[in-house]
């Protein structure tokens, strides 16, 4: 009887676990991309 709410709760927990990783990954990617661009500019000068 109570399987549907439990399934929804599991999805919510997984979503809450993935969100911080997604945010950190996105910030890390942006930082890496920006850092790489800066290094290329320093090499050209």
Long-range contacts (C-beta under 8 A, 24 or more apart in sequence): none
